């Protein structure tokens, strides 16, 4: 299990607005950080550009020098929020265990475990994902690539250790990350029904399913063994 508070720390540190080795925070980074705070506080992206620039402490003309319009800005905020935390998540998972299969389990289950510690932020991220997907599916695809690459790396490591036998690595990565994303939306937005009574078991059941699909030969979860 992940240690308590890990998700909160990763969320808080998802974006470091300062270039490495400096204390300078540029206007673009200020705007993105302010947009993230407003998303979380308001629960949606309906805030105005005037609210945003006041929060960021920049002029409205500065906003339009950095971004062509609000929608492009919101796409940047979404992408930064989702991908910005991944390097720290990757670092945590690789440090937490030397077992390739356990690392893969953590990577598959973390979005669903993260939800339990960050329900309000999870709802905002899920709603923005659905909203942006309607107008800019390419943004959603680009946002998901770093996570897909990490899952691919971990499957390859587990396969190299003889712990899983992926039939087709490209397709397996695509299907597994799609299942995780859909399960996240089901959990957060109620887009579908889950077996009762234990909604909290979703993360481990997703992992059990993925491990079986990968023809894994390790424990599916604590106290359970994969076929």
KOLFIPA-807868 format. One record per residue: x, y, z of N, C-alpha, C in turn; residue in one letter. Coordinates in Angstrom, 1 decimal, padded with zeros to 4 digits, always signed. Each point is the difference from the previous one (the first is absolute). Layout:
N
- n.x, n.y, n.z, ca.x, ca.y, ca.z, c.x, c.y, c.z, lumza
- X, Y, Z, X, Y, Z, X, Y, Z, A
...
***
This chain:
227
- n.x, n.y, n.z, ca.x, ca.y, ca.z, c.x, c.y, c.z, lumza
- +000.8, -001.2, +000.0, -000.8, +001.2, +000.0, +000.9, +001.3, +000.0, X
- -000.5, +001.0, -000.6, +000.7, +001.3, +000.0, -000.1, +000.6, +001.4, X
- +001.0, +000.7, +000.4, +000.0, +000.6, +001.3, -001.0, +001.2, +000.1, X
- -000.7, +000.2, +001.1, -001.0, +001.1, +000.1, +000.6, +001.3, -000.3, X
- -000.8, +000.8, -000.8, +000.4, +001.4, -000.3, +000.9, +000.1, -001.3, X
- +000.3, -001.2, -000.6, +000.9, +000.1, -001.2, -000.6, +000.8, -001.1, X
- -001.3, -000.3, -000.2, -000.7, +000.7, -001.1, -000.1, +001.5, +000.2, X
- -000.3, +000.4, +001.2, -000.1, +001.4, +000.3, +001.3, +000.7, -000.3, X
- +001.1, -000.6, +000.4, +001.3, +000.6, -000.2, +000.3, +000.1, -001.5, X
- -000.3, -001.0, -000.7, +000.2, +000.0, -001.5, -000.8, +001.1, -000.7, X
- -001.3, +000.1, +000.5, -000.9, +001.0, -000.6, +000.5, +001.4, +000.3, X
- +000.5, +000.2, +001.2, +000.4, +001.3, +000.4, +001.3, +000.4, -000.8, X
- +000.8, -001.0, -000.3, +001.3, +000.3, -000.7, -000.1, -000.3, -001.5, X
- -001.2, -000.1, -000.5, -000.1, -000.5, -001.4, +000.7, +001.0, -000.9, X
- -000.1, +001.3, +000.3, +000.6, +001.0, -000.9, +001.0, +000.9, +000.9, X
- +001.2, +000.0, -000.5, +001.0, +000.9, +000.6, +000.1, +001.1, -001.0, X
- -000.5, +001.2, +000.3, +000.0, +001.1, -000.9, +001.4, +000.6, -000.2, X
- +001.0, -000.4, +000.7, +001.3, +000.7, -000.1, +000.9, -000.8, -000.9, X
- +000.7, +000.6, -000.9, +001.0, -000.7, -000.8, +001.1, -000.5, +001.0, X
- +000.5, -001.2, -000.4, +001.0, -000.6, +000.9, +001.1, +000.9, +000.3, X
- +000.3, +000.1, +001.3, +001.2, +000.8, +000.5, -000.3, +001.5, +000.1, X
- -001.2, +000.4, -000.1, -000.3, +001.4, +000.1, -001.2, +000.2, +000.9, X
- -000.2, +001.3, +000.5, -001.2, +000.3, +000.7, -001.0, +000.7, -000.8, X
- +000.2, +000.1, -001.3, -000.8, +000.8, -000.9, -001.3, -000.8, -000.4, X
- -001.1, +000.6, +000.1, -001.3, -000.6, -000.4, -000.5, +000.9, -001.2, X
- -000.1, -000.6, -001.2, -000.5, +000.8, -001.1, -001.5, +000.1, +000.0, X
- -000.5, +000.9, -000.9, -001.4, +000.2, +000.0, -000.8, -001.2, -000.5, X
- +000.5, -000.8, -000.9, -000.7, -001.1, -000.5, -000.2, -001.0, +001.2, X
- +001.1, -000.3, +000.7, -000.1, -000.9, +001.2, -000.9, +000.5, +001.0, X
- +000.0, +001.3, +000.3, -000.9, +000.6, +001.0, -001.5, -000.2, -000.4, X
- -000.3, +000.2, -001.3, -001.3, -000.2, -000.5, -000.5, -001.5, +000.1, X
- +000.9, -000.9, -000.3, -000.3, -001.4, +000.1, -000.3, -000.4, +001.4, X
- +000.9, +000.5, +000.9, -000.2, -000.4, +001.5, -001.3, +000.6, +000.5, X
- -000.3, +001.3, -000.4, -001.2, +000.6, +000.4, -001.2, -000.7, -000.5, X
- +000.1, -000.5, -001.3, -001.1, -000.7, -000.6, -000.3, -001.3, +000.7, X
- +001.1, -000.7, +000.5, -000.2, -001.3, +000.7, -000.7, +000.3, +001.4, X
- +000.4, +001.1, +000.6, -000.6, +000.3, +001.3, -001.5, +000.3, -000.2, X
- -000.3, +000.8, -001.0, -001.4, +000.4, -000.2, -000.8, -001.3, -000.4, X
- +000.5, -000.9, -000.8, -000.7, -001.2, -000.3, -000.4, -000.8, +001.2, X
- +001.0, -000.1, +000.9, -000.3, -000.8, +001.3, -000.9, +000.8, +000.9, X
- +000.1, +001.3, +000.1, -000.9, +000.7, +000.9, -001.4, +000.1, -000.5, X
- -000.2, +000.2, -001.3, -001.3, +000.2, -000.6, -000.6, -001.4, -000.4, X
- +000.8, -001.0, -000.3, -000.5, -001.2, -000.4, -000.3, -000.1, -001.5, X
- +000.2, +001.0, -000.7, -000.2, +000.0, -001.5, +000.9, +001.1, -000.6, X
- -000.1, +000.2, -001.3, +000.8, +000.9, -000.7, -000.8, +001.3, -000.4, X
- -001.0, +000.3, +000.7, -000.9, +001.1, -000.4, +000.5, +001.3, +000.5, X
- +001.1, +000.1, +000.6, +000.6, +001.3, +000.5, +000.3, +000.8, -001.3, X
- +000.1, +001.3, +000.2, +000.2, +001.0, -001.1, +001.5, +000.2, -000.1, X
- +000.4, +000.6, -001.1, +001.4, +000.4, -000.2, +000.4, +001.1, +001.0, X
- -001.0, +000.8, +000.3, +000.3, +001.1, +000.9, +000.3, -000.6, +001.4, X
- -000.8, -001.0, +000.4, +000.3, -000.6, +001.3, +001.4, -000.7, +000.0, X
- +000.3, -000.6, -001.1, +001.3, -000.7, -000.2, +001.2, +001.0, +000.1, X
- -000.1, +001.1, -000.7, +001.2, +000.9, +000.0, +000.1, +000.7, +001.4, X
- -001.1, +000.2, +000.7, +000.1, +000.6, +001.3, +000.7, -001.0, +000.9, X
- -000.4, -001.3, -000.1, +000.7, -001.0, +000.9, +001.4, -000.2, -000.4, X
- +000.4, +000.1, -001.2, +001.4, -000.2, -000.5, +000.8, +001.2, +000.3, X
- -000.6, +001.2, +000.1, +000.7, +001.2, +000.2, +000.7, +000.5, -001.2, X
- -000.7, -000.2, -001.2, +000.5, +000.5, -001.3, -001.0, +000.8, -000.7, X
- +000.4, +000.8, -001.0, -001.0, +000.8, -000.8, -000.7, -000.9, -001.0, X
- -001.2, +000.4, -000.3, -000.8, -000.8, -001.0, +000.7, -000.1, -001.3, X
- +000.7, +001.1, -000.4, +000.7, -000.1, -001.3, +001.1, -001.1, +000.1, X
- +000.6, -000.2, +001.2, +001.0, -001.0, +000.1, -000.6, -001.4, -000.2, X
- -001.3, -000.2, +000.4, -000.6, -001.3, -000.3, +000.0, -000.2, -001.5, X
- -000.4, +001.0, -000.8, -000.2, -000.2, -001.4, +001.4, -000.1, -000.7, X
- +001.0, +000.4, +000.6, +001.4, -000.2, -000.5, +000.4, -001.4, +000.2, X
- -000.5, -000.7, +001.0, +000.3, -001.4, +000.4, -000.9, -001.0, -000.7, X
- -001.3, +000.3, -000.1, -000.9, -000.9, -000.5, -001.0, +000.7, -001.0, X
- -000.4, -000.7, -001.1, -000.9, +000.7, -001.0, -001.4, +000.2, +000.5, X
- -000.4, -000.9, +000.9, -001.4, +000.1, +000.5, -000.1, -000.9, +001.3, X
- -001.2, +000.1, +000.6, -000.1, -000.7, +001.3, +000.0, -001.5, -000.2, X
- -000.6, -000.5, -001.1, -000.1, -001.4, -000.2, +001.4, -000.7, -000.1, X
- +000.8, +000.7, -000.8, +001.4, -000.5, -000.1, +000.7, +000.0, +001.3, X
- -000.3, +001.1, +000.8, +000.6, +000.0, +001.4, -000.5, -001.2, +000.8, X
- -001.3, -000.2, +000.0, -000.5, -001.1, +000.8, +000.5, -001.4, -000.4, X
- +000.3, -000.2, -001.3, +000.6, -001.2, -000.4, +001.4, -000.1, +000.5, X
- +000.7, +001.1, +000.1, +001.4, +000.0, +000.5, -000.1, -000.3, +001.5, X
- -000.9, +000.6, +000.7, -000.1, -000.3, +001.5, -000.3, -001.5, +000.2, X
- -000.9, -000.5, -000.8, -000.4, -001.4, +000.2, +001.2, -000.9, -000.3, X
- +000.7, +000.2, -001.1, +001.2, -000.8, -000.3, +001.1, +000.1, +001.0, X
- +000.2, +001.2, +000.5, +001.1, +000.2, +001.0, -000.4, -000.6, +001.3, X
- -001.3, +000.0, +000.4, -000.4, -000.6, +001.2, +000.1, -001.5, +000.0, X
- -000.3, -000.6, -001.1, +000.1, -001.5, -000.1, +001.4, -000.5, -000.2, X
- +000.7, +000.6, -000.9, +001.4, -000.5, -000.3, +001.0, +000.6, +001.0, X
- -000.3, +001.1, +000.6, +001.0, +000.6, +000.9, +000.4, -000.9, +001.2, X
- -001.0, -000.8, +000.5, +000.2, -000.8, +001.2, +000.7, -001.3, -000.4, X
- +000.0, -000.4, -001.3, +000.4, -001.4, -000.3, +001.5, -000.2, +000.3, X
- +000.9, +000.9, -000.2, +001.4, -000.2, +000.4, +000.2, -000.4, +001.5, X
- -000.8, +000.7, +000.8, +000.1, -000.4, +001.5, -000.7, -001.3, +000.3, X
- -001.1, -000.3, -000.7, -000.6, -001.3, +000.1, +001.0, -001.1, -000.4, X
- +000.6, +000.2, -001.2, +001.0, -001.0, -000.5, +001.1, -000.2, +001.0, X
- +000.5, +001.1, +000.5, +001.1, -000.1, +001.0, -000.4, -000.7, +001.3, X
- -001.2, +000.3, +000.4, -000.5, -000.7, +001.2, -000.2, -001.5, -000.2, X
- -000.6, -000.4, -001.1, -000.2, -001.4, -000.3, +001.3, -000.8, -000.1, X
- +000.9, +000.6, -000.8, +001.3, -000.7, -000.2, +000.8, -000.1, +001.3, X
- -000.2, +001.0, +000.9, +000.7, -000.1, +001.3, -000.7, -000.9, +001.0, X
- -001.3, -000.2, -000.2, -000.8, -000.7, +001.0, +000.2, -001.5, +000.0, X
- +000.4, -000.5, -001.2, +000.1, -001.5, -000.2, +001.0, -000.3, -001.1, X
- +000.8, -001.1, +000.2, +000.8, -000.5, -001.0, -000.6, -001.1, -000.8, X
- -001.2, -000.4, +000.3, -000.7, -001.1, -000.6, -000.7, +000.6, -001.3, X
- +000.3, -000.5, -001.2, -000.6, +000.6, -001.2, -001.5, -000.2, +000.0, X
- -000.5, -001.1, +000.5, -001.5, -000.2, +000.0, -000.7, +001.0, +001.0, X
- +000.6, +000.2, +001.2, -000.6, +000.9, +000.9, +000.1, +001.5, -000.5, X
- +001.0, +000.3, -000.7, +000.1, +001.3, -000.6, -001.1, +000.2, -001.0, X
- -000.3, -001.0, -000.8, -001.0, +000.0, -001.0, -001.4, +000.1, +000.7, X
- -000.2, -000.7, +001.1, -001.2, +000.1, +000.7, -000.3, +001.4, +000.5, X
- +001.0, +000.6, +000.6, -000.1, +001.3, +000.5, -000.3, +001.0, -001.1, X
- +000.6, -000.1, -001.2, -000.3, +000.9, -001.1, -001.4, -000.1, -000.5, X
- -000.5, -001.3, +000.0, -001.4, -000.2, -000.5, -001.0, +000.5, +001.0, X
- +000.3, -000.1, +001.3, -001.1, +000.3, +001.0, +000.1, +001.4, +000.5, X
- +001.1, +000.7, -000.2, +000.2, +001.3, +000.6, -001.1, +001.0, -000.3, X
- -000.5, +000.2, -001.3, -001.1, +001.0, -000.2, -001.2, -000.3, +000.9, X
- -000.3, -001.3, +000.2, -001.2, -000.4, +000.8, +000.2, +000.2, +001.5, X
- +001.3, -000.3, +000.4, +000.3, +000.2, +001.4, +000.1, +001.5, +000.3, X
- +000.6, +000.8, -000.9, +000.1, +001.4, +000.1, -001.3, +000.7, +000.2, X
- -001.1, -000.5, -000.7, -001.3, +000.5, +000.1, -000.5, +000.1, +001.5, X
- +000.3, -001.1, +000.7, -000.4, +000.0, +001.4, +000.6, +001.1, +000.9, X
- +001.1, +000.4, -000.4, +000.7, +001.1, +000.8, -000.3, +001.4, -000.5, X
- -000.5, +000.1, -001.3, -000.2, +001.3, -000.6, -001.3, +000.0, -000.8, X
- -001.1, -000.2, +000.7, -001.3, -000.1, -000.7, -000.4, +001.3, -000.8, X
- +000.2, +001.1, +000.6, -000.4, +001.3, -000.6, +000.9, +000.2, -001.3, X
- +001.3, -000.2, +000.1, +000.8, +000.2, -001.1, -000.2, -001.0, -001.1, X
- -000.3, -001.3, +000.4, -000.4, -001.0, -000.9, -001.2, +000.4, -000.9, X
- -001.0, +000.5, +000.7, -001.2, +000.4, -000.8, +000.3, +001.1, -001.0, X
- +000.8, +001.0, +000.4, +000.4, +001.0, -000.9, +000.7, -000.5, -001.2, X
- +001.0, -000.9, +000.3, +000.8, -000.5, -001.1, -000.9, -000.9, -000.9, X
- -000.8, -000.8, +000.5, -000.9, -000.8, -000.8, -000.9, +000.8, -000.8, X
- -000.6, +001.0, +000.5, -001.0, +000.9, -000.7, +000.8, +000.7, -001.1, X
- +001.2, +000.5, +000.2, +000.8, +000.7, -001.0, +000.4, -001.0, -001.1, X
- +000.3, -001.2, +000.4, +000.3, -001.0, -001.0, -001.1, -000.3, -001.0, X
- -001.2, -000.1, +000.5, -001.2, -000.3, -000.8, -000.3, +001.3, -000.9, X
- +000.1, +001.2, +000.6, -000.3, +001.2, -000.7, +001.0, +000.2, -001.1, X
- +001.3, -000.1, +000.2, +001.0, +000.2, -001.0, -000.1, -001.1, -001.1, X
- -000.3, -001.2, +000.4, +000.0, -001.1, -001.0, -001.0, +000.3, -001.1, X
- -001.1, +000.8, +000.3, -001.0, +000.3, -001.0, +000.5, +000.9, -001.1, X
- +000.9, +000.9, +000.4, +000.5, +001.0, -001.0, +001.4, -000.2, -000.4, X
- +000.8, -000.7, +000.8, +001.4, -000.1, -000.3, +000.5, -001.4, +000.4, X
- -000.4, -001.1, -000.7, +000.4, -001.3, +000.4, +001.6, -000.2, -000.1, X
- +000.6, +000.8, -000.9, +001.4, -000.1, -000.1, +000.7, +000.5, +001.3, X
- -000.6, +000.9, +000.7, +000.6, +000.5, +001.3, -000.1, -001.2, +001.0, X
- -001.1, -000.7, +000.0, -000.1, -001.2, +000.9, +001.0, -001.0, -000.3, X
- +000.1, -000.3, -001.3, +001.0, -001.0, -000.4, +001.4, +000.4, +000.4, X
- +000.4, +001.2, -000.2, +001.3, +000.5, +000.4, +000.2, -000.1, +001.5, X
- -001.0, +000.4, +000.7, +000.1, +000.0, +001.5, +000.2, -001.4, +000.5, X
- -000.6, -001.0, -000.6, +000.1, -001.4, +000.4, +001.3, -000.7, -000.3, X
- +000.8, +000.6, -000.9, +001.2, -000.8, -000.5, +001.1, -000.2, +001.0, X
- +000.3, +000.9, +000.9, +001.0, -000.3, +001.0, -000.4, -001.1, +001.0, X
- -001.3, -000.1, +000.3, -000.4, -001.1, +000.9, +000.0, -001.3, -000.8, X
- -000.4, +000.0, -001.3, +000.1, -001.2, -000.8, +001.5, -000.4, -000.1, X
- +000.9, +000.9, -000.2, +001.4, -000.3, -000.1, +000.5, -000.7, +001.3, X
- -000.4, +000.5, +001.1, +000.4, -000.6, +001.3, -000.5, -001.4, +000.1, X
- -001.3, -000.2, -000.3, -000.6, -001.3, +000.1, +000.7, -001.0, -001.0, X
- +000.3, +000.5, -001.2, +000.8, -000.8, -000.9, +001.3, -000.5, +000.6, X
- +000.7, +001.0, +000.5, +001.3, -000.3, +000.6, -000.1, -001.1, +001.1, X
- -001.0, +000.1, +000.9, -000.1, -000.9, +001.1, -000.5, -001.4, -000.5, X
- -000.8, +000.0, -001.0, -000.4, -001.3, -000.6, +001.2, -000.7, -000.6, X
- +000.8, +000.8, -000.7, +001.2, -000.6, -000.7, +001.0, -000.5, +001.1, X
- +000.1, +000.7, +001.1, +000.9, -000.5, +001.1, -000.6, -001.3, +000.6, X
- -001.3, +000.0, +000.2, -000.6, -001.2, +000.6, +000.1, -001.2, -001.0, X
- -000.1, +000.3, -001.3, +000.1, -001.1, -001.0, +001.4, -000.5, +000.0, X
- +001.0, +000.9, +000.1, +001.4, -000.4, +000.0, +000.4, -000.8, +001.2, X
- -000.8, +000.1, +001.1, +000.2, -000.8, +001.2, -000.8, -001.3, +000.0, X
- -000.7, -000.2, -001.1, -000.8, -001.2, -000.2, -001.3, +000.0, +000.9, X
- -000.5, +001.2, +000.4, -001.1, +000.1, +000.9, -001.3, +000.2, -000.8, X
- +000.1, +000.5, -001.2, -001.2, +000.2, -000.8, +000.4, -000.4, -001.4, X
- -001.1, -000.3, -000.9, +000.3, -000.4, -001.3, -001.0, +000.8, -001.0, X
- +000.3, +001.2, -000.2, -000.9, +000.8, -000.9, +000.0, -000.6, -001.4, X
- -001.2, +000.0, -000.5, -000.2, -000.6, -001.4, +000.4, +001.0, -001.0, X
- -000.3, +001.3, +000.2, +000.3, +001.1, -000.9, +000.2, +001.2, +000.9, X
- +001.2, +000.5, +000.2, +000.3, +001.0, +000.9, -000.7, +001.3, -000.3, X
- -000.1, +000.4, -001.3, -000.7, +001.2, -000.4, -001.5, +000.0, +000.4, X
- -000.6, -001.1, -000.4, -001.4, -000.1, +000.3, -000.3, -000.2, +001.5, X
- +000.9, -000.7, +000.7, -000.2, -000.3, +001.4, +000.1, +001.3, +000.8, X
- +001.0, +000.9, -000.3, +000.1, +001.3, +000.6, -001.2, +000.8, -000.2, X
- -000.5, +000.1, -001.3, -001.1, +000.8, -000.3, -001.3, -000.5, +000.7, X
- -000.2, -001.3, +000.1, -001.2, -000.5, +000.6, +000.0, +000.2, +001.5, X
- +001.2, -000.2, +000.6, +000.1, +000.1, +001.5, -000.2, +001.5, +000.4, X
- +000.7, +000.9, -000.7, -000.2, +001.4, +000.4, -001.4, +000.5, -000.3, X
- -000.6, -000.5, -001.0, -001.4, +000.3, -000.3, -000.9, -000.5, +001.1, X
- +000.2, -001.2, +000.5, -000.8, -000.5, +001.1, +000.2, +000.8, +001.3, X
- +001.2, +000.4, +000.2, +000.3, +000.8, +001.2, -000.8, +001.4, -000.1, X
- +000.1, +000.6, -001.1, -000.7, +001.3, -000.2, -001.5, -000.2, +000.1, X
- -000.5, -001.0, -000.6, -001.5, -000.2, +000.0, -000.4, -000.3, +001.5, X
- +000.8, -000.8, +000.7, -000.4, -000.3, +001.4, +000.1, +001.2, +000.8, X
- +001.0, +000.9, -000.2, +000.1, +001.3, +000.7, -001.3, +000.8, -000.2, X
- -000.4, +000.1, -001.2, -001.2, +000.8, -000.3, -001.3, -000.7, +000.6, X
- +000.0, -001.3, +000.0, -001.1, -000.7, +000.6, -000.1, +000.3, +001.5, X
- +001.2, +000.0, +000.6, +000.1, +000.2, +001.5, -000.4, +001.4, +000.3, X
- +000.6, +001.0, -000.7, -000.1, +001.4, +000.4, -001.3, +000.6, -000.5, X
- -000.4, -000.3, -001.2, -001.2, +000.7, -000.6, -001.3, -000.9, +000.0, X
- +000.2, -001.2, +000.5, -001.2, -000.9, +000.0, -000.4, -000.4, -001.4, X
- +000.9, -000.1, -000.9, -000.3, -000.3, -001.4, -000.1, -001.5, -000.2, X
- -001.0, -000.6, +000.7, -000.1, -001.5, +000.0, -000.2, -000.5, +001.4, X
- -000.4, -001.3, +000.1, -000.2, -000.6, +001.3, +001.1, -001.0, +000.3, X
- +000.3, -000.1, +001.3, +001.0, -001.0, +000.4, -000.7, -001.0, +001.0, X
- +000.6, -001.2, +000.1, -000.6, -000.9, +000.9, +000.1, +000.5, +001.5, X
- -001.0, -000.2, +000.7, -000.1, +000.4, +001.4, +000.5, -001.2, +000.8, X
- +000.4, +000.2, +001.3, -000.1, +001.2, +000.7, +001.3, +000.8, +000.0, X
- +001.1, -000.6, -000.5, +001.3, +000.6, +000.3, +000.6, +000.8, -001.2, X
- -000.4, +001.2, -000.2, +000.5, +000.9, -001.0, +001.5, +000.2, +000.1, X
- +000.5, -000.1, +001.3, +001.4, +000.2, +000.3, +000.9, -001.1, -000.6, X
- -000.6, -001.1, -000.5, +000.8, -001.2, -000.5, +000.2, +000.2, -001.5, X
- -000.4, +001.1, -000.6, +000.1, +000.2, -001.4, +001.5, -000.1, -000.5, X
- +000.9, +000.7, +000.7, +001.4, +000.1, -000.4, +000.6, -001.4, -000.1, X
- -000.2, -000.9, +001.0, +000.6, -001.3, +000.0, -000.7, -000.9, -001.0, X
- -001.3, +000.2, -000.3, -000.7, -000.8, -001.0, +000.4, +000.4, -001.4, X
- +000.3, +001.3, -000.2, +000.6, +000.4, -001.3, +001.3, -000.7, -000.2, X
- +000.8, +000.0, +001.1, +001.3, -000.6, -000.1, -000.1, -001.5, -000.3, X
- -000.9, -000.7, +000.8, -000.2, -001.4, -000.2, -000.3, -000.3, -001.5, X
- -000.9, +000.8, -000.6, -000.4, -000.2, -001.4, +001.2, +000.2, -000.9, X
- +000.7, +001.1, +000.2, +001.2, +000.3, -000.9, +001.1, -001.1, +000.2, X
- +000.2, -000.5, +001.2, +001.0, -001.0, +000.2, -000.4, -001.3, -000.7, X
- -001.2, -000.3, +000.0, -000.5, -001.2, -000.7, +000.1, +000.1, -001.5, X
- -000.3, +001.2, -000.5, +000.2, +000.3, -001.4, +001.4, -000.1, -000.5, X
- +000.9, +000.4, +000.9, +001.4, -000.1, -000.3, +000.6, -001.4, +000.3, X
- -000.8, -000.9, +000.4, +000.4, -001.4, +000.3, +001.1, +000.0, +001.0, X
- -000.3, +000.9, +001.1, +001.0, +000.1, +001.1, +000.1, -001.2, +000.8, X
- +001.1, -000.1, +000.7, +000.3, -001.2, +000.9, +000.4, +000.5, +001.4, X
- -000.7, +001.0, +000.5, +000.2, +000.5, +001.3, -001.3, +000.3, +000.8, X
- +000.1, +000.5, +001.2, -001.3, +000.2, +000.8, -000.7, +001.2, -000.6, X
- -001.4, -000.3, -000.3, -000.8, +001.1, -000.5, -000.2, +001.0, +001.1, X
- -000.1, -000.3, +001.2, -000.2, +000.9, +001.1, +000.3, -000.7, +001.3, X
- +000.1, +000.7, +001.1, +000.3, -000.6, +001.3, -001.0, -001.2, +000.2, X
- +000.5, -001.2, +000.3, -000.8, -001.1, +000.3, -000.7, -000.6, -001.2, X
- +000.3, +000.4, -001.2, -000.6, -000.6, -001.2, +001.1, -000.4, -001.0, X
- -000.3, -001.0, -000.8, +001.0, -000.4, -001.0, -000.6, +000.0, -001.4, X
- +000.7, +000.5, -000.9, -000.5, +000.1, -001.4, +000.0, -001.4, -000.6, X
- -000.9, -000.3, -000.9, -000.1, -001.3, -000.6, +001.3, -000.3, -000.8, X
***
